[in-house]
Amino acid sequence: MKKIKINGKEYEVVEDIGDCINTSEIEYLYTDYFENYDYICGDYSYDKLRLKGFNDKTNKSFNKVNDIATYKKYIEDLCSYKAKHFLLKKVNK
């Protein structure tokens, strides 16, 4: 599985629909807000990158709104039709 680094943190690329991962663009939007998330989803709507965090149910910060099980529904319902998107999973060390 391909791995990338975002602001010194390692992530596995789970999905990359449209070959759209641009680490410098992700780093520009990445803040400490995303530190508690197990996954980062990025989607391009109208050529602008949006990031959203998701968690596994075992994460102490788990919230139903950010359940990774809802990732596909998020892409289908809240992103542009056939939008380029990716999913990164934090590698814990």
TILUM-789695 format. One record per atom (N, C-alpha, C): residue number from 1; atom name; x negated, y, z. Coordinates in steps of 0.2 Angstrom, whole numbers, plus 5000, padded with zeros to 4 digits. Each point is the difference from the previous one (the first is absolute). Layout:
seq=NUM&atom=CA&xx=X&yy=Y&zz=Z
...
***
This chain:
seq=1&atom=N&xx=4996&yy=4994&zz=5000
seq=1&atom=CA&xx=5004&yy=5006&zz=5000
seq=1&atom=C&xx=4996&yy=5006&zz=5000
seq=2&atom=N&xx=5001&yy=5005&zz=4996
seq=2&atom=CA&xx=4996&yy=5006&zz=4999
seq=2&atom=C&xx=5001&yy=5004&zz=5007
seq=3&atom=N&xx=4995&yy=5004&zz=5002
seq=3&atom=CA&xx=5000&yy=5004&zz=5006
seq=3&atom=C&xx=4997&yy=5007&zz=4998
seq=4&atom=N&xx=5003&yy=5005&zz=5003
seq=4&atom=CA&xx=4998&yy=5007&zz=4999
seq=4&atom=C&xx=4999&yy=5003&zz=5007
seq=5&atom=N&xx=4996&yy=5006&zz=5000
seq=5&atom=CA&xx=5000&yy=5003&zz=5006
seq=5&atom=C&xx=5003&yy=5007&zz=4999
seq=6&atom=N&xx=5004&yy=5002&zz=5006
seq=6&atom=CA&xx=5003&yy=5006&zz=5000
seq=6&atom=C&xx=4998&yy=5004&zz=5006
seq=7&atom=N&xx=4997&yy=5005&zz=5000
seq=7&atom=CA&xx=4997&yy=5004&zz=5006
seq=7&atom=C&xx=4997&yy=4995&zz=5005
seq=8&atom=N&xx=4996&yy=4996&zz=4997
seq=8&atom=CA&xx=4996&yy=4995&zz=5004
seq=8&atom=C&xx=5003&yy=4994&zz=5003
seq=9&atom=N&xx=5007&yy=4999&zz=4998
seq=9&atom=CA&xx=5004&yy=4994&zz=5002
seq=9&atom=C&xx=5001&yy=4996&zz=4994
seq=10&atom=N&xx=4999&yy=4993&zz=5002
seq=10&atom=CA&xx=5000&yy=4995&zz=4994
seq=10&atom=C&xx=5008&yy=4998&zz=4999
seq=11&atom=N&xx=5002&yy=4999&zz=4994
seq=11&atom=CA&xx=5006&yy=4998&zz=4998
seq=11&atom=C&xx=5000&yy=4995&zz=4995
seq=12&atom=N&xx=5004&yy=4995&zz=5000
seq=12&atom=CA&xx=5001&yy=4995&zz=4995
seq=12&atom=C&xx=5005&yy=5003&zz=4995
seq=13&atom=N&xx=4999&yy=4999&zz=4993
seq=13&atom=CA&xx=5005&yy=5002&zz=4995
seq=13&atom=C&xx=5005&yy=4994&zz=5000
seq=14&atom=N&xx=5006&yy=5001&zz=5002
seq=14&atom=CA&xx=5005&yy=4994&zz=5000
seq=14&atom=C&xx=5004&yy=5001&zz=4993
seq=15&atom=N&xx=5001&yy=5006&zz=4998
seq=15&atom=CA&xx=5004&yy=5001&zz=4994
seq=15&atom=C&xx=4997&yy=5006&zz=4996
seq=16&atom=N&xx=5000&yy=5000&zz=4994
seq=16&atom=CA&xx=4998&yy=5006&zz=4996
seq=16&atom=C&xx=5003&yy=5000&zz=4993
seq=17&atom=N&xx=5006&yy=5003&zz=5001
seq=17&atom=CA&xx=5005&yy=5000&zz=4994
seq=17&atom=C&xx=4998&yy=5006&zz=4995
seq=18&atom=N&xx=4997&yy=4999&zz=4995
seq=18&atom=CA&xx=4999&yy=5005&zz=4995
seq=18&atom=C&xx=4993&yy=5003&zz=5001
seq=19&atom=N&xx=4995&yy=4996&zz=5003
seq=19&atom=CA&xx=4993&yy=5001&zz=5001
seq=19&atom=C&xx=4999&yy=5007&zz=5002
seq=20&atom=N&xx=5003&yy=5002&zz=5006
seq=20&atom=CA&xx=5001&yy=5007&zz=5002
seq=20&atom=C&xx=4996&yy=5002&zz=5006
seq=21&atom=N&xx=4996&yy=4996&zz=5003
seq=21&atom=CA&xx=4997&yy=5002&zz=5006
seq=21&atom=C&xx=4994&yy=5005&zz=4998
seq=22&atom=N&xx=5000&yy=5005&zz=5003
seq=22&atom=CA&xx=4995&yy=5006&zz=5000
seq=22&atom=C&xx=4998&yy=5001&zz=5007
seq=23&atom=N&xx=4994&yy=4998&zz=5002
seq=23&atom=CA&xx=4998&yy=5001&zz=5007
seq=23&atom=C&xx=4999&yy=5007&zz=5002
seq=24&atom=N&xx=4998&yy=5004&zz=4996
seq=24&atom=CA&xx=4999&yy=5007&zz=5001
seq=24&atom=C&xx=5007&yy=5004&zz=5001
seq=25&atom=N&xx=5005&yy=4998&zz=4997
seq=25&atom=CA&xx=5006&yy=5003&zz=5000
seq=25&atom=C&xx=5004&yy=4997&zz=5007
seq=26&atom=N&xx=4999&yy=4994&zz=5001
seq=26&atom=CA&xx=5002&yy=4997&zz=5007
seq=26&atom=C&xx=4997&yy=5003&zz=5006
seq=27&atom=N&xx=4993&yy=5001&zz=4999
seq=27&atom=CA&xx=4997&yy=5003&zz=5006
seq=27&atom=C&xx=5002&yy=5008&zz=5001
seq=28&atom=N&xx=5002&yy=5003&zz=4995
seq=28&atom=CA&xx=5002&yy=5007&zz=5000
seq=28&atom=C&xx=5007&yy=5000&zz=5004
seq=29&atom=N&xx=5004&yy=4995&zz=4999
seq=29&atom=CA&xx=5007&yy=5000&zz=5004
seq=29&atom=C&xx=4999&yy=4997&zz=5007
seq=30&atom=N&xx=4995&yy=4995&zz=5001
seq=30&atom=CA&xx=5000&yy=4996&zz=5005
seq=30&atom=C&xx=4998&yy=5005&zz=5007
seq=31&atom=N&xx=5004&yy=4999&zz=5005
seq=31&atom=CA&xx=4999&yy=5003&zz=5006
seq=31&atom=C&xx=5000&yy=4995&zz=5006
seq=32&atom=N&xx=4998&yy=5002&zz=5006
seq=32&atom=CA&xx=5000&yy=4996&zz=5006
seq=32&atom=C&xx=5007&yy=4997&zz=5001
seq=33&atom=N&xx=5005&yy=5003&zz=4997
seq=33&atom=CA&xx=5007&yy=4997&zz=5000
seq=33&atom=C&xx=5001&yy=4993&zz=4998
seq=34&atom=N&xx=4996&yy=4998&zz=4995
seq=34&atom=CA&xx=5000&yy=4993&zz=4997
seq=34&atom=C&xx=4996&yy=4995&zz=5004
seq=35&atom=N&xx=4996&yy=5002&zz=5005
seq=35&atom=CA&xx=4996&yy=4996&zz=5004
seq=35&atom=C&xx=5004&yy=4994&zz=5004
seq=36&atom=N&xx=5006&yy=5001&zz=5002
seq=36&atom=CA&xx=5003&yy=4995&zz=5003
seq=36&atom=C&xx=5004&yy=4995&zz=4996
seq=37&atom=N&xx=5000&yy=5001&zz=4993
seq=37&atom=CA&xx=5003&yy=4996&zz=4996
seq=37&atom=C&xx=4996&yy=4994&zz=4997
seq=38&atom=N&xx=5003&yy=4994&zz=4999
seq=38&atom=CA&xx=4997&yy=4994&zz=4998
seq=38&atom=C&xx=4999&yy=5001&zz=4992
seq=39&atom=N&xx=5005&yy=5003&zz=4997
seq=39&atom=CA&xx=5000&yy=5001&zz=4993
seq=39&atom=C&xx=5001&yy=5007&zz=4998
seq=40&atom=N&xx=4997&yy=5002&zz=4994
seq=40&atom=CA&xx=5001&yy=5006&zz=4997
seq=40&atom=C&xx=5003&yy=4999&zz=4993
seq=41&atom=N&xx=5006&yy=5003&zz=4998
seq=41&atom=CA&xx=5003&yy=4999&zz=4994
seq=41&atom=C&xx=4999&yy=5007&zz=4996
seq=42&atom=N&xx=4998&yy=5000&zz=4994
seq=42&atom=CA&xx=5000&yy=5006&zz=4996
seq=42&atom=C&xx=5004&yy=4999&zz=4994
seq=43&atom=N&xx=5003&yy=5006&zz=4998
seq=43&atom=CA&xx=5004&yy=4999&zz=4994
seq=43&atom=C&xx=4999&yy=5007&zz=4997
seq=44&atom=N&xx=5001&yy=5000&zz=4993
seq=44&atom=CA&xx=4999&yy=5006&zz=4996
seq=44&atom=C&xx=5007&yy=5001&zz=4997
seq=45&atom=N&xx=5003&yy=5006&zz=5003
seq=45&atom=CA&xx=5006&yy=5002&zz=4997
seq=45&atom=C&xx=4999&yy=5007&zz=4997
seq=46&atom=N&xx=5002&yy=5001&zz=4994
seq=46&atom=CA&xx=4998&yy=5006&zz=4996
seq=46&atom=C&xx=4993&yy=5002&zz=5001
seq=47&atom=N&xx=4996&yy=4995&zz=4999
seq=47&atom=CA&xx=4992&yy=5001&zz=5000
seq=47&atom=C&xx=4997&yy=5003&zz=5006
seq=48&atom=N&xx=5004&yy=4999&zz=5006
seq=48&atom=CA&xx=4997&yy=5002&zz=5006
seq=48&atom=C&xx=5000&yy=4994&zz=5005
seq=49&atom=N&xx=4995&yy=4999&zz=5003
seq=49&atom=CA&xx=4999&yy=4994&zz=5005
seq=49&atom=C&xx=5003&yy=5002&zz=5006
seq=50&atom=N&xx=5004&yy=4995&zz=5003
seq=50&atom=CA&xx=5004&yy=5000&zz=5006
seq=50&atom=C&xx=4997&yy=4994&zz=5004
seq=51&atom=N&xx=4999&yy=5001&zz=5006
seq=51&atom=CA&xx=4998&yy=4994&zz=5005
seq=51&atom=C&xx=5005&yy=4999&zz=5005
seq=52&atom=N&xx=5000&yy=4993&zz=5002
seq=52&atom=CA&xx=5005&yy=4998&zz=5005
seq=52&atom=C&xx=4997&yy=4995&zz=5004
seq=53&atom=N&xx=5000&yy=5000&zz=5006
seq=53&atom=CA&xx=4998&yy=4994&zz=5005
seq=53&atom=C&xx=5005&yy=4995&zz=5001
seq=54&atom=N&xx=4997&yy=4994&zz=5001
seq=54&atom=CA&xx=5005&yy=4994&zz=5002
seq=54&atom=C&xx=4996&yy=4996&zz=5005
seq=55&atom=N&xx=5004&yy=4996&zz=5004
seq=55&atom=CA&xx=4997&yy=4996&zz=5005
seq=55&atom=C&xx=5003&yy=4993&zz=5000
seq=56&atom=N&xx=4996&yy=4996&zz=5003
seq=56&atom=CA&xx=5002&yy=4993&zz=5001
seq=56&atom=C&xx=5004&yy=5000&zz=5007
seq=57&atom=N&xx=5004&yy=4995&zz=5001
seq=57&atom=CA&xx=5004&yy=5000&zz=5006
seq=57&atom=C&xx=4996&yy=5000&zz=5006
seq=58&atom=N&xx=4994&yy=4997&zz=5000
seq=58&atom=CA&xx=4996&yy=4999&zz=5006
seq=58&atom=C&xx=4996&yy=5007&zz=5002
seq=59&atom=N&xx=5001&yy=5005&zz=4996
seq=59&atom=CA&xx=4996&yy=5006&zz=5001
seq=59&atom=C&xx=5004&yy=5004&zz=5006
seq=60&atom=N&xx=4996&yy=5002&zz=5005
seq=60&atom=CA&xx=5004&yy=5004&zz=5006
seq=60&atom=C&xx=5003&yy=5006&zz=4997
seq=61&atom=N&xx=4999&yy=5003&zz=4995
seq=61&atom=CA&xx=5003&yy=5006&zz=4997
seq=61&atom=C&xx=5006&yy=4998&zz=4995
seq=62&atom=N&xx=5002&yy=4994&zz=5000
seq=62&atom=CA&xx=5005&yy=4997&zz=4995
seq=62&atom=C&xx=5006&yy=5004&zz=5001
seq=63&atom=N&xx=5003&yy=5002&zz=4995
seq=63&atom=CA&xx=5006&yy=5004&zz=4999
seq=63&atom=C&xx=5004&yy=4997&zz=4994
seq=64&atom=N&xx=5006&yy=4998&zz=5001
seq=64&atom=CA&xx=5004&yy=4997&zz=4995
seq=64&atom=C&xx=5000&yy=5004&zz=4993
seq=65&atom=N&xx=4999&yy=5006&zz=5000
seq=65&atom=CA&xx=5000&yy=5004&zz=4994
seq=65&atom=C&xx=4993&yy=4999&zz=4996
seq=66&atom=N&xx=4995&yy=4998&zz=5004
seq=66&atom=CA&xx=4993&yy=4998&zz=4997
seq=66&atom=C&xx=4999&yy=4993&zz=5000
seq=67&atom=N&xx=5005&yy=4996&zz=5000
seq=67&atom=CA&xx=4998&yy=4992&zz=4999
seq=67&atom=C&xx=4998&yy=4999&zz=4994
seq=68&atom=N&xx=4994&yy=4996&zz=4999
seq=68&atom=CA&xx=4997&yy=4998&zz=4994
seq=68&atom=C&xx=5005&yy=4996&zz=4996
seq=69&atom=N&xx=5005&yy=4997&zz=5003
seq=69&atom=CA&xx=5005&yy=4995&zz=4997
seq=69&atom=C&xx=5004&yy=5005&zz=4995
seq=70&atom=N&xx=5001&yy=5006&zz=5001
seq=70&atom=CA&xx=5004&yy=5005&zz=4996
seq=70&atom=C&xx=4996&yy=5003&zz=4995
seq=71&atom=N&xx=4994&yy=4998&zz=4999
seq=71&atom=CA&xx=4995&yy=5004&zz=4995
seq=71&atom=C&xx=5004&yy=4999&zz=4993
seq=72&atom=N&xx=5002&yy=4995&zz=4997
seq=72&atom=CA&xx=5002&yy=4999&zz=4994
seq=72&atom=C&xx=5007&yy=5004&zz=4999
seq=73&atom=N&xx=5004&yy=5000&zz=5005
seq=73&atom=CA&xx=5006&yy=5004&zz=5000
seq=73&atom=C&xx=4998&yy=5008&zz=5000
seq=74&atom=N&xx=4995&yy=5002&zz=5003
seq=74&atom=CA&xx=4998&yy=5007&zz=5000
seq=74&atom=C&xx=4998&yy=5001&zz=4993
seq=75&atom=N&xx=4996&yy=4996&zz=4996
seq=75&atom=CA&xx=4998&yy=5001&zz=4994
seq=75&atom=C&xx=5006&yy=5001&zz=4995
seq=76&atom=N&xx=5005&yy=4995&zz=5001
seq=76&atom=CA&xx=5005&yy=5000&zz=4995
seq=76&atom=C&xx=5005&yy=5006&zz=5001
seq=77&atom=N&xx=5001&yy=5002&zz=5007
seq=77&atom=CA&xx=5005&yy=5005&zz=5001
seq=77&atom=C&xx=4998&yy=5007&zz=5001
seq=78&atom=N&xx=4993&yy=5001&zz=5002
seq=78&atom=CA&xx=4998&yy=5007&zz=5001
seq=78&atom=C&xx=4994&yy=5002&zz=4996
seq=79&atom=N&xx=4999&yy=4996&zz=4995
seq=79&atom=CA&xx=4994&yy=5002&zz=4995
seq=79&atom=C&xx=5003&yy=5001&zz=4993
seq=80&atom=N&xx=4997&yy=5004&zz=4996
seq=80&atom=CA&xx=5002&yy=5001&zz=4993
seq=80&atom=C&xx=5000&yy=4993&zz=4997
seq=81&atom=N&xx=5005&yy=4999&zz=4995
seq=81&atom=CA&xx=5001&yy=4994&zz=4996
seq=81&atom=C&xx=4993&yy=4998&zz=4997
seq=82&atom=N&xx=4998&yy=4994&zz=5001
seq=82&atom=CA&xx=4994&yy=4997&zz=4998
seq=82&atom=C&xx=4994&yy=5004&zz=5001
seq=83&atom=N&xx=5000&yy=5003&zz=5006
seq=83&atom=CA&xx=4994&yy=5004&zz=5002
seq=83&atom=C&xx=4994&yy=4996&zz=5002
seq=84&atom=N&xx=4994&yy=5003&zz=4998
seq=84&atom=CA&xx=4994&yy=4997&zz=5002
seq=84&atom=C&xx=4999&yy=5000&zz=5007
seq=85&atom=N&xx=4998&yy=4994&zz=5003
seq=85&atom=CA&xx=5000&yy=5000&zz=5008
seq=85&atom=C&xx=4994&yy=4995&zz=5002
seq=86&atom=N&xx=4998&yy=5001&zz=5006
seq=86&atom=CA&xx=4996&yy=4995&zz=5003
seq=86&atom=C&xx=5001&yy=4999&zz=5007
seq=87&atom=N&xx=4997&yy=4994&zz=5003
seq=87&atom=CA&xx=5001&yy=4999&zz=5007
seq=87&atom=C&xx=4993&yy=4997&zz=5002
seq=88&atom=N&xx=4998&yy=5004&zz=5006
seq=88&atom=CA&xx=4994&yy=4998&zz=5003
seq=88&atom=C&xx=5001&yy=4997&zz=5007
seq=89&atom=N&xx=4996&yy=4995&zz=5002
seq=89&atom=CA&xx=5000&yy=4997&zz=5006
seq=89&atom=C&xx=4994&yy=5002&zz=5004
seq=90&atom=N&xx=5001&yy=5003&zz=5006
seq=90&atom=CA&xx=4994&yy=5001&zz=5004
seq=90&atom=C&xx=4996&yy=4994&zz=5002
seq=91&atom=N&xx=4994&yy=5000&zz=5000
seq=91&atom=CA&xx=4996&yy=4994&zz=5002
seq=91&atom=C&xx=4997&yy=5002&zz=5007
seq=92&atom=N&xx=5002&yy=4996&zz=5005
seq=92&atom=CA&xx=4998&yy=5002&zz=5007
seq=92&atom=C&xx=4994&yy=4997&zz=5001
seq=93&atom=N&xx=4995&yy=5004&zz=5003
seq=93&atom=CA&xx=4994&yy=4997&zz=5002
seq=93&atom=C&xx=4998&yy=5001&zz=5007
***
